[in-house]
Amino acid sequence: MSEYREIIVEREVPCTVRDGVTLYANIYRPQGEGKFPVLLSRLPYNKNLPEFSHRYIDPIRIAMNGYIVIIQDVRGRFASEGVFEPYIQELEDGYDTVEWAAKLPYSTGEVGMFGLSYYGFTQLYAALERPPSLKAIFPAQTRSLSRNDLFYRDGVYELAFIETWMLDSIAPDYLKRVGSGDFKETMDEISHDLNNIDEWYKHKPFKKWPPISKHPELETLINKYLNQELGNELLAEKVAENEKRRNIEIPAYHLAGWYDSHLAPTLMNYEEMQSAKNNQKLIIGPWAHGQFDSDIGERSFGVNSSGNSIEGEVDITTLHIEWFNHWLKGNNTSIDVDEDPVKLFVMGINEWRSEKEWPLKRTVYTPFYFQSDGRANTDMNSGRLLTKPAEATQKDYYIHNPNNPVPSLGGGTLFFKGRNNGPRDQRQIEKREDVVVYTSEPLTEPLEVTGWVKVNLWASSDATDTDFTAKLVDVLPDGTAYNLTDGIVRAKYRNEDSEEKSLNGEVVQYEIDLWATSNVFLPGHCIRIEIASSNFPRFDVNPNTGDTTLDTVEMIPAKQTIYHGAMYPSHMVLPVIPE
C-alpha cells in the first residue's frame, strides 16, 4: 500500500550546472514531513508530454511510495538552456544534476536514476562520472557502454532508425531553437514529410535526404552522427578508464525486449557490469522498443507477458519501487538477495522463468548445417537444415538487386510510431528469388533456444562489396513463419571496425550476429534460416559498388553464391537448452 496519498507537483524547477547553463525539471514529491530519496530521469523528448516523460512507469505512484521523482529536459532541449550536443553532454550534466538533486532540502541525499532508450544513456553516462550521491540505476532498452555504434549494425547503417529519430524526435524542438526559417512553415514541412516517411525512406543518397537537407542546421547535426563527431573519443576514454577500475560497480537493473532495437546493447551492459557484488539484475520480455503490451507485431504472448502484468503478479513500476527500496531505503525485504538475478520470457511456451546468469551456463551451442540441391531460393523443399554437413560441396545462387531490395518485415525495428516491428509472418518474403531458405524437418520433441544466435556463412560475390543477412524463423505446422531474430554483415567490415580490401570473387567466411532470443520450437514446428543480401529500409541497401547509398545513387546487381558442405560448412549455431 502507498505511504502517501497527496503529491506535490512542481514545474520548471531550475538546476544550474557547472558552466552556468540552467536545466529545467518537473518534480513530483510526497506531501508530508521528512526527507525522501530521489529518482531522476533525464530526457530530450519533452518532460511535459506524458507519452515521453514517463510512458512505461507511473511517477505519481512512485512518489506515493515515498520518493521524489525528477524528470528533466536535457541541455538544449525544450525548457532547458544550452546547445544540444547529444550523448557526450550527459557526462558532466548528469553528474551535476545528480548532486543538485541530492542537495534539495527535501532530499535524503540518496539518488537513483531510471528511463528508457536515450534516458538510459543518461544514466550510464552519469554513472561513468561516478557522482557520489548516485546509488542505483534502472536502464531500460538502451545503448551499450562499450560500443559507439548507435546507428550501425556490423558496418551497416540502420537507415530507418536514424531517419525516423532525427525527423520525428529531434527536428521539431531543435529547429525551433536554432532554425533560421519561419517555424510554422518548418513544422508544416516536417509534418508533411513524416506523413510520407515510408516513401522518403527510398530516397538516395541519404546525405541529400530532402526532409533533412532542406534544414541546414539539422543537416549539420546529423552529419556529426554520420561522421562520428559526437564525443566518441572522449567517451571511449571514460569507458577505458572505468575498465581499469573493474567496470562501473553501481547497482543496475537492466530491462530488455526480444524485439527491441537495443536488445544486444542492453544485454552487453548486463554482462559487462557483472561484479562480485551481486548487484545487477536483468529482465527480458517479448517486447519491442518502448512497447510492453502482450500483443507485439502479429503475435500475442498472453496477458501475463505484458509489462503491466509480469507473471500476473507485478508491473514495471512495481519493479522500480522494489529495486530502489532496496538500494535507496535499505529495505532488504523488497529484494531477495538470494533470488536468481535474471528473469526472461520464453516464447513458444509463453512462460517467464528465472535464471542464475546470462548467458545460461548449461547452453549447448548446436550447429545446424545448410544443405540443398541448388534451388533453395526458388523451391521451399530444396533448402534443408541438418545436424551434419553434407560431404559434397553444394551451392545456391541468387541475384541481389539493390534497386529491388528485400523489404523489412518485423524484427527489432525502430520505424515511425513503432510500425513494422516484432514477429510477423515471413511467407511473402520467402517467395522472393533473392531469399535463400533452409528449413529443418518438423520437430518431434520441443527444442528450447535461449541465448546468442550466430550464422557462419561461406559465400562469394561478383561485387566489390556487398551485404549478407540472416533471419531465424519459427515455422508453425500450418506454414506460418514468424521471425525471431536477425542480423546483417557488410563484407567490407566483416572483421568489425577494420576495413577489408575489395572482394574479388573469392569464397569468404562471414560471421553474422543475429543477437539473441528465447523460444521453444514446439513439436510439429520447423526451424528455418533465411539468407539474403538486404533488409530495407531497416538497413541501408548495399549498392555493390564499394560505395554506400549515403553518397551515391549508382547501384548494380550482384550475383551471390552460398556454399555448404564439408569444405564450406555454412551453418547456424543455436543456443540449445537441455531439458
N, C-alpha and C positions, 0 to 999 in steps of 0.2 A: 504494500500500500504506500502511496506517495506521502512524503512527510509534510509537504507544504501545499496548501490549497490556493494561495494567492501569489501571483507572479508580477513583478515589476518589469516593465519593458522600457529601456532607454534607447533612443535612436540617435544616430550620428554622433557617437561618443568619440572624441579625438584621442589619438595616440601619436605623439611626435617622436620620430626615430632619430638616430644619431646625426644625420645630415640636415635636420631641420624640417624634413618633409612630414606632413601630417596625414595619417591614415585614419579612416573613419569606420566605426563598427556599430552594430546593434547589439544590445546586451539584454539578456533575459536572466533574471535572478529572483530568488525566493523573497517574498515579503515576510520579514521576520528578523529577529535579533541574531547576532552572531556573524561568523565569517564562514565562507564556503570555498571549496576548491573550484578551479576554473577549467572549463572545456572550451578550447579555442579552435575555430575553423577560419581559414583564410582562403579567399576565392577571387577569381577575376570576372565572375559572371553576374554580379549584382546581388548584394546581400538582401535587397528589398523584394526580390522575386522568390516566393516560396519554392517554385519548381527548381530553382538553382541553389538557393541559400541553404536549404536543409533537406530537400527532396525525399531521402530514404530514411530519415530519422525525425523524431519529434522533439524539438528543443524545449517546448513547454513541459513535456513530461520529464525530460531530463532535469530541468530547473526545479520542478516539483519534487524531485528526489534529492534536492539539496546541492545543486550545482549552479554556478554562474556560467551561462553559455554565451560566448562572444563570437559573433560572426562578422568578419572584417573584409572590406574591399581591399585587395592588394594594391600596391603602388601603381598609380597611373590608370586606375580603373574606377569608373563610376564616381562615388563621392570622394575617393582618396586622391591626394595630390601626387605630383611627380610624373615621371615619364615611364611608361610601361616597357620594361625590358624583361621579357618572360624568363622564368625559372631562376636565373642566376641572382636576381634581385631578392629572391626569397631567402637567401642565406642570412644576410645581416638583418633584413627586415623581420624575418622570422624570430631571430634571437631577440631583437629589441622589443617586439610585440609580446613575446612570452614574458620577458622580465617586467614590462609595463603592466601586464595583466596580473602578475604575481604581487605587485605593489598596490593594487587597488585597495581602497580602505575596507571593502567587504570581502577581500580575498584572504584565504589561509596561506597563500604563497605557493600552493601546490597547483601545477598546471598540467593538463593533458591536452592533446590535440586529436581532431577527428576530421574526416572528409574523404571524398571520392575523387579520383582522377587528378586534375590539377591540384585540388585541395589535399590530395595525398602527397603530391610532390612537396607542397609547402611544409608538411610535417617532417618528411625525410630530410629536406634541406635545412630546416631549423635544427633538427637533431644532429646534423653534421657539424653545426656550430657549437653544440653542447651547452645550451643555456642552462644554468644550474637549477632553475625552477621547473624545467620540463621533466616530468616523471614518467609519462607513458603516452603512447600514441595508438591510433586505430586507423592505419592507412588502408583504403579500400580501392581496388581496381586501379592501380597506379603504376607509375614509371619505375624502371629499375635504377637503383643507385649506381650500379657498376657498368652500365652501358649508356652511351649517348646516342641512341638510335630511335628517338621518339617517333619519327615519321618514316623509318626504314624497316625493312624485314630482309635480312640477308642480302643487302645491297640493292633492294628494290624499294622504290617509293610507295608508301601507302597513299595512293593518289586521292581517293575519295575522302579519306580521313583528313588529310591536310587541307583539301579544298573546302570541305564542309566546315571544319573547325574554324578556319580563317574567315570565311564569309559569314557564317551564321553566328559564331560565338564571339569573335574578336572584332570584326569590322565595325559594327554599329557604334559602340562606345568609343572605339579608337578614332574613327573618323569624326565623331562629334567633337573630340578634343583637339585633334591635330589636323583635320581635313581643311582644305583651302576653299572648297566649293560651298554652295548652298546646302545645308544639312538636310532639309526636307527633300530636295531633289536627290541627294545621295541616298537617303533611306528608300525613296521610291525605286531607285535603281537596284539597291540591294534586295528589296522585296521581290522585284521582278525576276532577278537572277536566281534567288532561292526557289521561287515557284517553278523555275525551269532548270533546276540544277541537274536533273538526270540527263538532260541534253547537253548541258555545259560540261559534264564530265568527259564528253567525247572530244572536246576541243584540244587541238595541238598547235604549237608547242605550249607546254604548261607555263613557261616563263613569260608568255604573252597571253595568258588566260584573261579574257576581257573582264570578267567580274572583279578581278583584282587590278589588272594593269590600267584600268580607267581611273583608278585612285592611286596617284603616285606615292602618297605616304604609306598606304597599305602594301604597295609593291615593294617599297624599301624594307618594310618589316619582314615580309615573307622571304625576301632574298637572304636575310640574315639567318633564317631557318635553313634554307636550301644550301647556304654556304657554310653552315655550322659555325656561325659567328656569335652565338649567344652564351658565351662564357664557358664553353665546354672544357677548355684547357684549365681554367680555374677550378671548375667542378671536379675534374679528374684529379687535380692536386689535392682537393679536400678528401676525395674518396681514398686516394692513396695514403694520405696522412692518417686516416682512420683505420685503414688496413693495418698499418703499423701498430696501432693500438688495439689490434684484435677486434676490429669491427665496431659498429655502434652497439652499445650494450643496453640501450634503452628498451624497456618492455614494449612490445608491439603486438597487436592483434591484426593479422593480415586477412583481408576479405577479398575473395576471388570468385570468378564465374567461368564455367567451362566454355561459354560462348562470348567471353569478354575480349575486346580488342587489346586489353592489357594483361591477359592471363599469364603469359610466361614471365613478364617482368615482376608481377606480384609474387609468383611462386619463387622466382630467383631471390627476391628480397627476403622471403621467409628462410630460404636455405642459407643465404649468406649471413643473416643476422642471428643464426643459431649460436648459442653460447652455453657454457656450463651453468649459467644462472637459471636456466629453465624458465625464461621469461618471454617466450614467443608462443603465439597461438596462430592457427590458420583455419579458416573455414572456406570451403569451395562449394558453391551451389550451382545448379544448372542454369545460371543467369547470364544475361548479356550486359553490356556496359550501361550501368545505371538503371537496369531493369531487373526487378526482383519478383516478378509475377510467377505464378505456377505455369502459365502458358507462355512459351518462348518460341518464336518462329511459328512453325506449323505443328508443334507438339505440345501436349500437356503432360507435365511431370507429377501431377497430383497436388491437391490442396496443400499438403504439408511440405512441399518443396519451396513454397513462397517465403520470401523474406518476412512476411507478416505472420507466418505460422511454421516456424522451423521445427520439424518433428511434432507439430501440433502443440508445442509447449512454450516457445519463446519467439520474440520477433527481434529484428536487428537493433531497435532502440534498447530493448532489454539487455542484449549482449553488451552494448556500450555501457549501460549503467552498471552491470555486474563487473565488467572489466575495470572501470575506473573506480568503483567502490573498493576494489582490492588494492589498487596501486596508489590511489589518492586519499582514501579514507582509512586504509589499514583494516578493511573489513575482510578478514580471512575466511569468512563463511560464504562470501559471494562467489569465489573461485576456488575450486578444489585443486590444490597444487599437485595432487597426485593423479588427476584425470588426464586422459590422453590429450595431447595438445592440438591434434588435427581432427577436424570434423569435415567429412566430404560426402557429397551426394553421388550415389551410384546410379547412373541412368540405366535404362533397360529393366531393372527390377524396381527402380524409383524408391530407393531407400537411403536414409542417412546412416553413416557409420563413423565411429571414432577410430583413430589410428594413433600409434605412438610416434610416427615420424612421417616425413615426406622427403624423398620418395620412399615407398614401402620397402623395407629390407627383404621381405620374403618374395619380392618380384622375381619372376623367371623371364628374362628377356629372350623372346622366342622369335626366330626368323620365319617369315612366310615368303616363299620364293615365287617369282613370276614365271609363268610358262604359257606358251600359246603356239598356235600353228601359223602365226604371222598375220592374223586377222583380228587382233584384239581391239582395233579401233573401228571395226565395222560389224563384227559378229559378237554378240554378248556371250555366246557359248564358247568362244575361242580362248579368251584370256582366263587363266586359272591361277589360284594361289595354292601352293603345295608346301609341305614341310621339308622337302628336299629339292635341291636344284636339279634340273634336267641335265643329262650328261652332254648332249649335243648343244652347241651354240644356236640360239634362236634369236629372231629379230622381229620387231614390229616397227612400222613406219607410219608417219603422219606428216602433214604439212601444217606448220604454224604460220598462219597468215595474220600479221598484226593489224591489217585493215578489217579483219573479221574475228576479233579475239573471243575466247571463251568467256561468256558473261558470268559475273559474280552471282552466286546464288547461295545465300546464307553464310554461316560461319561467324567468326569473331569480328564482324564488320563494324564500322562507325560511320554510317551514312546519315544523311539528313533525317532528323526526327526518328532515328533508330530503325529506319527502313532496312529491309533485306538482311536481317541478322538471324542468328540462331539456326536450328535444324530445319531443313527444307528438302522436299522430295527432289532428288537429283536426276530422275529418269530422262527428262528432256535434255539435260546437259550431256548425259551419257550416250545419246543418239548421234552426237556430232562425230564426224570422222577425224577431228583433231583432238579427241579424248580417247586414251587407251585405257581399257578396263580389265582388271584381273579380279576374279571372284572365287571364293572358296566353295567347296561343297556345303550343302546345308548341314549345320551342326546337329549332332545327336545328343550332346550334353551342353549345359551352359558354360560359357567361357568368359571370365571376367578380365577386362583390360583396364588397368588403372595406373597411370604414370605417363612418363615422357615417351613419345612415339617418333620414330625416325624411319626414313627410307634411304637405303643405299642403292643408287641407280648408276648403271653403266650406260652411257649414251653418247652419240655423236651428232654433229650438226654440220650442215654446209654453210652456216652463217659464221661471221667472225665473233659474234657474241649472241647469246640467247638466254632464255629462261626455261626452267623446268618446275612444274608444280606437282603436288601430290595431295590427295584427299582421302581420308579414311571414312568409310561409309558402312552403316549397319543396314543390311537388306532384309526386309521383312518377308514372311512367306508369300504375301500377295504381290511382291515385287517392289513395293515402296522402298525407296533408298534414301535414308536420312544421313546427312553428313554429320560427322562427329568432330573432326579437327583436320587442319590442313596446313600446308606450308609452301614455300617458294624459294628457289635459289637462282641467282644470276651467275652465269658462267664466269664472268669477269671477276666476281667476288666470291668464288666458290671456297676460297680459303680465308674467309672472313674479310678483314679490312685490307689485306694486301691485294693489289690489283694484279691479276694474271694476264699473261700475253694473250693475244687474239687466238681464237680457235682456228684449226686448220684441218678439220675433218677427222681428227683423231678421236678414239674412244676415251672418254673421260669418266672417272668415278666421281659422282656427286653425292653428298650427304644432304638430305632435305629434312629440316627440323619441322615436324608437324605440331610442336608444342605438346600439349597433354590433354588427357581425357580420362573419364571413368565411366565404363559402360559394360554391362553384361550382355553378350550376344547370346540370345536365348535359343533353345532347341528349335530347329526349323529355319533359323536365321542364317544368313551368309555374311562373311567378312569380305569387304571389297576395297580395293585401292584404285583410284583414278590417277592417271598421269597425263599431263597436258603441258602447255607452254604459256598459258595466260590465264588470268583471273581478273577480269577488267569490269568495272573501274576500281575494284578494291586495290589492285596494284597497277602501277603504270605499265603499259604494254611495252615489251622489248621490240624495237624496230628491226632487230637483226643486223644492224649496220655497224655496230660498235659505238654508236651514239645513243642518246636517250630521247624520249619524247618531251623532256624538259626543254630541249634546244632545237629539235628537228621535226620536220613533218615527213621526211623521206623514210619510207618503210618498204621492206622487201620480204617475200615469203622465205621460209627456211624449211628444208627437209630434215626431219628429226628421226633418228633411229634409236630405238630402245633395245638393248641387248640383254639376254638372260641365258642361263645355262651354267655349266661348271666353270667355264673360263671367265664368264662375266655374270656372277651370281646376283643379279638385281633382286632385291628383297625388301620387305618391310619388317622392322623389328617392333614387336608388340610387347608391352609390359604385362605379361600374364600373371594373374594372382591365383596361386593354387587354392583349391577348395580346402 
